Amino acid sequence: MRPMRIFVNDDRHVMAKHSAVYPTQEELEAVQNMVSHTERALKAVSDWIDEQEKVGGEQPEAEAMETAAEEENKEGG
């Protein structure tokens, strides 16, 4: 079993590393702000896609399937 002194040194080392790599309060707030903006942007895109699907959902089913197949062929190269 390791002596207690080594555990204390390990703890000091871990705490020193933690303080060296842990972001400042300003950096944390900046990241939180970016995440918030990204979530809002993704929500807006999601809502827009839902709206487009509602509008596009009025196509007859066969025509919608043909359109999907054409788009898949374009993406596939």
N, C-alpha and C positions, 0 to 999 in steps of 0.2 A: 504494500500500500504506500502511496506517495505521502510525503510529509505535508503538513498543513501549509508550510511556508511556500511550497511550489504552487499550491492552489491559489494563494494570495497573489503570487507573481503572475499566474495565468489570468486571474481576474483583472489585474492592472493592465496587462497586455491587451485583453479583450476590450476593456473600457477605453484605452487609448486609441485602439483601432476604430472602435465605434464612433468616438468623437471626431476622428479624422475623416471618416467616410459619410457620416450622417449629414444630410443637408441642413442649411440654416432655415430659420423660420420664413424668411423672404423667399427662398427657393421652394419650400414646401407650398407656400401660398401661390407662387407662380405656377407650379405643377397642378395644383388644385384648380386654378383658374383655367388653365389649358384643358384639363379634363372636362370641366363644366361647359366650356365653349364647344368642345368636340361632341359631347353628349347632346347639346342643343342642336348642333348641325346635323348629327345623325338622326335625331328625332324629326327634324324638318325634312330631311331626305326621305325617311321612312313614310311620313305623312304624305309627301308628294307622290311617292310610288304607289301608296294605297289609293290615292285619288286617281292616278293614271289607270290603275287596274279597274277601278269602278267605272270610269269613262270607257275604257277599252273593253270592259266586260260585256258591253252591249253588242259586240260582234257575234255573228253566228258561230257555233262551236267549230264547225269544219274550217271556216275561214281563220279562226283563231289558231287552230292547230297548224294550218299551212304557214301562217305568219311565224309561229314559233319555230317550225322546221327551217324556214328560210333564214331566220336569225341565227339558228344553231349552225347552219352551213356556212354562213358568213364568218362566224367566230372560229369555226374549225379550220378554215383556210381553204 
